[in-house]
Amino acid sequence: MKKSMSFIFIITLISSFVLAGCSNSSGSIVPTRAIGTIKFADAGWESIRVHNEIARIIIEDGYGYKTELIPGSETASLYAISTGSMDVYMEIWSGSYPIEYKSAIENGDIIEASVNSESTRQGLYVPTYVIEGDPERGIEPMAPNLKSIHDLPKYWEIFEDPDDPNKGRIYGANPEWNANKVFREKMKNYGLYKTFNYSESVTQPALNKTFINAYENGEPWVGYIWTPTWTAGLYDITELKDEPYNEKDWLNGYRTEFPSQRLTIAVHNKLPEQVPEVFAFLSNYSISSAITTDFLAYMKKYDRTTHEAAIWFLKEYEEVWTTWVPDHVSKKVKAKLQ
């Protein structure tokens, strides 16, 4: 994985030199990449992909610009919009790497356009029936006193690792997500490696599949879930408590709960002058966590693509997105939705 990350950064770095421009006679930088195609960061999870599709539909149908998706990890995507090889990052979990994010803004490399969503949660979750049981399904409580992440060692046998019966299994994050680094450090600092194995999930669908299989069979499961996500919209889950967040202990080995984060939209610093009308639209873009959970649950329940979920949102929540754009733009978009 380190090799692939290095490759992404090398390619991005090369691209940034190619796209950065050249100096004019006064010594200032003149951008050489036309904004004909607006490039969106795809950092690899479902909610950002739906937000990307919503924005791309509005920009293409309402403003007439071409758009493109560029895949990459969280950190590679942040680096790419900082250098200008990408233009828009629609869902930045800014609290996951506060130093790098703050630095990019303070250096003027990126501009925070708006707050996509205000309220988020991340952590280790279990199906609620693990703690409370589910009489309708004939499930007895398996760990009735499980309340905290620190309680897990007492219940490791309940969450037995099928590949290692001497330990439990915690289903973790994608190796390219910052949450994976956080959980690796938590496992070490909380002494969880003594009783649990930590299983990285190569993709979000792979993580989801382990949860769905366990839930449908009424089996114990503990792993990484965050909100907003369709999981919280369709299933009864409970977050295991951690120490209350404080910056000092968080920065010293992630020894607290995840901070509730502002999910922001940021752009490369040249975008506002290149396409001011698009920047104005992105500056108005804001969706509640509940609405994001809603369209993700719709996508999962009816087996829709991210593009189809975006179309559903544009039709179901017209009163929300039409406030982001001028009337003549919303009319063009609505005409295409017919």
C-alpha positions as CSV (number, residue, x, y, z in Angstrom):
1,M,0.0,0.0,0.0
2,K,2.9,2.4,0.7
3,K,4.1,1.8,-2.8
4,S,0.7,2.7,-4.3
5,M,0.4,5.8,-2.2
6,S,3.9,6.9,-3.3
7,F,2.9,6.4,-6.9
8,I,-0.2,8.5,-6.4
9,F,1.8,11.3,-4.9
10,I,4.5,11.1,-7.6
11,I,1.9,11.3,-10.4
12,T,0.1,14.1,-8.6
13,L,3.4,16.0,-8.1
14,I,4.4,15.6,-11.8
15,S,0.9,16.7,-12.8
16,S,1.2,19.8,-10.6
17,F,4.4,20.8,-12.4
18,V,2.8,20.3,-15.8
19,L,-0.3,22.2,-14.8
20,A,1.2,24.9,-12.6
21,G,1.9,27.4,-15.4
22,C,4.9,29.7,-16.0
23,S,6.1,33.0,-14.7
24,N,5.4,36.2,-16.7
25,S,7.7,39.2,-16.9
26,S,6.6,40.4,-13.5
27,G,7.5,37.1,-11.9
28,S,3.9,36.1,-11.1
29,I,2.5,32.7,-12.0
30,V,0.2,32.4,-15.0
31,P,-2.0,29.3,-14.9
32,T,-1.8,27.3,-18.1
33,R,-4.5,24.7,-17.6
34,A,-7.8,25.9,-19.0
35,I,-10.8,25.1,-16.8
36,G,-12.7,23.5,-19.7
37,T,-13.0,20.4,-17.5
38,I,-13.6,20.7,-13.8
39,K,-11.9,17.9,-12.0
40,F,-13.5,16.3,-8.9
41,A,-11.7,14.3,-6.3
42,D,-13.2,10.8,-5.7
43,A,-11.7,9.8,-2.3
44,G,-13.5,6.4,-2.3
45,W,-16.7,6.4,-0.2
46,E,-20.4,6.5,-1.2
47,S,-21.5,9.8,0.2
48,I,-18.7,11.8,-1.5
49,R,-19.5,10.0,-4.8
50,V,-23.2,11.0,-4.6
51,H,-22.2,14.6,-3.7
52,N,-19.9,14.6,-6.7
53,E,-22.7,13.4,-8.9
54,I,-25.1,16.1,-7.6
55,A,-22.6,18.8,-8.2
56,R,-21.5,17.5,-11.6
57,I,-25.1,17.3,-12.9
58,I,-25.8,20.9,-11.9
59,I,-22.5,22.1,-13.3
60,E,-22.8,20.2,-16.6
61,D,-26.5,20.8,-17.2
62,G,-26.9,24.2,-15.6
63,Y,-23.6,25.9,-16.4
64,G,-22.4,24.0,-19.4
65,Y,-18.9,22.9,-18.2
66,K,-17.5,19.5,-18.6
67,T,-16.5,17.6,-15.4
68,E,-14.3,14.6,-14.6
69,L,-13.8,12.3,-11.6
70,I,-10.2,11.6,-10.4
71,P,-9.8,8.7,-7.9
72,G,-7.3,8.9,-5.1
73,S,-6.9,8.6,-1.3
74,E,-8.0,11.3,1.2
75,T,-4.5,12.7,1.6
76,A,-3.6,12.4,-2.2
77,S,-6.9,14.2,-3.0
78,L,-6.1,17.1,-0.6
79,Y,-2.6,17.4,-2.1
80,A,-4.1,17.4,-5.6
81,I,-6.4,20.3,-5.0
82,S,-3.6,22.1,-3.3
83,T,-1.4,21.9,-6.4
84,G,-4.2,22.4,-8.9
85,S,-4.2,19.0,-10.6
86,M,-7.7,18.7,-9.2
87,D,-10.3,21.4,-8.7
88,V,-13.0,20.4,-6.3
89,Y,-13.1,18.2,-3.2
90,M,-16.8,17.8,-2.2
91,E,-16.5,16.1,1.2
92,I,-13.4,16.7,3.2
93,W,-13.3,15.2,6.7
94,S,-11.2,18.1,7.8
95,G,-10.8,16.9,11.4
96,S,-9.1,13.7,10.3
97,Y,-6.0,15.7,9.3
98,P,-6.4,19.1,10.9
99,I,-2.8,20.3,10.6
100,E,-2.5,19.5,6.8
101,Y,-6.0,21.0,6.1
102,K,-5.4,24.2,8.1
103,S,-2.0,24.6,6.5
104,A,-3.3,24.3,3.0
105,I,-5.9,27.0,3.7
106,E,-3.5,29.3,5.5
107,N,-0.9,29.0,2.7
108,G,-3.6,30.0,0.2
109,D,-3.3,26.7,-1.7
110,I,-7.0,25.9,-1.3
111,I,-10.2,27.8,-0.5
112,E,-12.9,26.4,1.7
113,A,-16.1,27.1,-0.3
114,S,-18.7,25.9,2.2
115,V,-19.6,23.3,4.9
116,N,-21.2,20.3,3.2
117,S,-22.5,18.9,6.5
118,E,-22.1,20.0,10.1
119,S,-22.6,16.8,12.2
120,T,-20.8,13.5,11.9
121,R,-19.9,10.5,14.0
122,Q,-17.2,7.9,13.6
123,G,-16.2,5.0,15.8
124,L,-16.7,1.3,16.5
125,Y,-20.3,0.1,16.3
126,V,-22.2,-3.1,17.1
127,P,-25.7,-4.1,16.0
128,T,-27.9,-3.0,18.9
129,Y,-29.2,-6.6,19.3
130,V,-25.7,-7.6,20.6
131,I,-26.4,-5.5,23.7
132,E,-30.2,-5.5,24.0
133,G,-31.2,-8.6,22.1
134,D,-34.1,-8.6,19.6
135,P,-37.2,-10.5,20.8
136,E,-38.9,-10.3,17.4
137,R,-36.0,-12.2,15.9
138,G,-35.5,-14.5,18.9
139,I,-32.1,-13.0,19.6
140,E,-30.9,-12.9,23.3
141,P,-28.5,-10.2,24.5
142,M,-25.0,-11.4,23.8
143,A,-23.0,-8.6,25.7
144,P,-25.6,-6.8,27.9
145,N,-22.9,-4.7,29.7
146,L,-21.0,-3.7,26.6
147,K,-21.0,0.0,26.6
148,S,-17.5,1.2,25.8
149,I,-14.6,0.4,23.5
150,H,-12.7,-0.4,26.7
151,D,-15.2,-3.1,27.5
152,L,-14.3,-5.1,24.4
153,P,-11.6,-7.3,25.9
154,K,-14.2,-8.9,28.2
155,Y,-16.2,-9.9,25.2
156,W,-13.6,-11.0,22.7
157,E,-14.9,-14.5,22.5
158,I,-18.3,-13.3,21.3
159,F,-16.6,-11.6,18.4
160,E,-14.4,-14.5,17.6
161,D,-12.2,-14.2,14.6
162,P,-13.1,-17.1,12.2
163,D,-9.4,-17.3,11.1
164,D,-8.0,-17.1,14.6
165,P,-10.3,-18.5,17.4
166,N,-7.9,-17.3,20.1
167,K,-8.9,-13.7,19.4
168,G,-11.8,-11.6,18.4
169,R,-12.0,-9.6,15.2
170,I,-12.6,-5.9,14.7
171,Y,-13.6,-4.9,11.2
172,G,-11.7,-1.8,10.3
173,A,-11.4,0.9,7.7
174,N,-10.0,1.1,4.2
175,P,-6.2,1.2,4.3
176,E,-6.2,4.5,2.4
177,W,-8.6,6.2,4.8
178,N,-7.3,8.3,7.7
179,A,-9.6,6.3,10.1
180,N,-7.5,3.2,9.4
181,K,-4.4,5.0,10.9
182,V,-6.5,6.1,13.8
183,F,-7.7,2.6,14.6
184,R,-4.3,1.1,14.3
185,E,-3.0,3.5,16.9
186,K,-6.0,3.1,19.1
187,M,-5.7,-0.7,19.0
188,K,-2.1,-0.4,20.2
189,N,-2.7,2.3,22.9
190,Y,-5.8,0.7,24.3
191,G,-4.2,-2.8,24.4
192,L,-6.8,-4.3,22.1
193,Y,-4.3,-6.3,20.1
194,K,-4.0,-8.6,23.1
195,T,-7.5,-9.9,22.5
196,F,-8.5,-8.8,19.0
197,N,-7.2,-8.9,15.5
198,Y,-7.8,-5.8,13.4
199,S,-9.1,-6.6,9.9
200,E,-8.6,-3.8,7.3
201,S,-11.4,-3.5,4.7
202,V,-10.0,-3.1,1.2
203,T,-13.2,-1.2,0.0
204,Q,-16.3,0.2,1.6
205,P,-18.5,-2.5,-0.1
206,A,-16.3,-5.1,1.5
207,L,-16.8,-3.6,4.9
208,N,-20.5,-3.3,4.3
209,K,-20.8,-6.9,3.3
210,T,-19.3,-8.2,6.5
211,F,-21.8,-6.1,8.5
212,I,-24.8,-7.1,6.4
213,N,-24.0,-10.8,6.5
214,A,-23.7,-10.6,10.3
215,Y,-26.8,-8.5,10.8
216,E,-29.1,-10.6,8.6
217,N,-27.9,-13.8,10.4
218,G,-28.3,-12.2,13.9
219,E,-24.6,-12.7,14.6
220,P,-22.2,-10.5,16.6
221,W,-20.1,-7.9,14.8
222,V,-18.0,-5.0,15.8
223,G,-16.4,-2.6,13.4
224,Y,-16.0,0.8,11.9
225,I,-19.1,2.8,10.9
226,W,-19.6,6.5,10.5
227,T,-22.5,8.8,9.9
228,P,-23.9,10.0,7.6
229,T,-24.1,6.6,5.9
230,W,-26.9,4.3,4.7
231,T,-26.0,1.8,7.5
232,A,-27.3,4.2,10.1
233,G,-30.4,4.8,8.0
234,L,-31.4,1.1,7.5
235,Y,-30.1,-0.7,10.6
236,D,-30.3,-0.4,14.3
237,I,-26.7,0.1,15.5
238,T,-25.1,1.4,18.7
239,E,-21.8,3.2,18.9
240,L,-19.4,2.1,21.6
241,K,-18.3,4.9,23.8
242,D,-14.8,6.2,24.0
243,E,-13.2,9.0,26.1
244,P,-14.8,12.4,25.4
245,Y,-12.9,14.3,22.7
246,N,-10.2,16.7,23.6
247,E,-7.5,17.9,21.2
248,K,-4.5,17.1,23.5
249,D,-5.3,13.4,23.9
250,W,-6.5,13.0,20.3
251,L,-3.2,14.3,19.0
252,N,-1.4,12.0,21.5
253,G,-2.3,8.6,20.0
254,Y,-6.0,9.2,19.3
255,R,-6.9,8.3,22.9
256,T,-10.5,9.8,22.6
257,E,-13.6,9.5,20.5
258,F,-13.4,10.9,17.0
259,P,-14.2,14.6,16.9
260,S,-17.5,15.5,15.4
261,Q,-16.4,17.0,12.1
262,R,-17.4,19.7,9.7
263,L,-17.5,18.1,6.3
264,T,-16.2,20.8,4.0
265,I,-16.1,21.6,0.3
266,A,-12.8,23.0,-0.8
267,V,-11.4,24.1,-4.2
268,H,-8.1,25.0,-5.7
269,N,-7.3,28.6,-5.2
270,K,-7.6,29.4,-9.0
271,L,-11.1,28.1,-9.3
272,P,-13.0,31.2,-8.1
273,E,-11.4,33.4,-10.8
274,Q,-11.6,30.7,-13.5
275,V,-15.3,29.9,-13.0
276,P,-16.8,32.4,-10.5
277,E,-20.4,31.3,-11.1
278,V,-19.4,27.7,-10.3
279,F,-17.6,28.8,-7.2
280,A,-20.7,30.7,-6.1
281,F,-22.8,27.6,-6.5
282,L,-20.3,25.5,-4.5
283,S,-20.3,28.2,-1.8
284,N,-24.0,27.7,-1.4
285,Y,-23.9,23.9,-1.4
286,S,-24.9,22.5,2.0
287,I,-26.9,19.4,2.9
288,S,-27.9,18.1,6.4
289,S,-26.5,14.9,7.6
290,A,-30.1,13.5,7.7
291,I,-30.6,14.2,4.0
292,T,-27.3,12.5,3.2
293,T,-28.3,9.5,5.2
294,D,-31.6,9.6,3.3
295,F,-30.2,9.4,-0.2
296,L,-27.6,6.8,0.8
297,A,-30.4,4.6,2.3
298,Y,-32.4,5.0,-0.9
299,M,-29.4,4.0,-3.0
300,K,-28.8,0.9,-0.9
301,K,-32.5,-0.2,-0.4
302,Y,-33.3,0.0,-4.1
303,D,-29.8,-1.0,-5.4
304,R,-29.2,2.3,-7.3
305,T,-26.0,3.8,-8.5
306,T,-24.5,7.0,-7.1
307,H,-25.7,8.8,-10.2
308,E,-29.2,7.5,-9.8
309,A,-29.1,8.5,-6.1
310,A,-28.1,12.0,-7.2
311,I,-31.0,12.2,-9.7
312,W,-33.4,11.1,-6.9
313,F,-32.1,13.8,-4.6
314,L,-32.5,16.5,-7.2
315,K,-36.1,15.4,-7.7
316,E,-37.0,14.8,-4.1
317,Y,-35.2,17.8,-2.6
318,E,-35.8,20.4,-5.2
319,E,-36.5,23.0,-2.5
320,V,-33.0,22.5,-1.2
321,W,-30.7,22.6,-4.2
322,T,-32.6,25.3,-6.1
323,T,-31.5,27.8,-3.4
324,W,-27.9,27.1,-4.4
325,V,-28.2,28.4,-7.9
326,P,-29.8,31.2,-9.9
327,D,-33.3,30.6,-11.4
328,H,-32.0,30.3,-15.0
329,V,-29.6,27.5,-13.9
330,S,-32.2,25.6,-11.9
331,K,-34.5,25.7,-14.9
332,K,-31.9,24.1,-17.2
333,V,-31.2,21.4,-14.7
334,K,-34.9,20.6,-14.1
335,A,-35.5,20.5,-17.8
336,K,-32.9,17.7,-18.1
337,L,-34.5,15.8,-15.2
338,Q,-37.8,15.4,-17.0
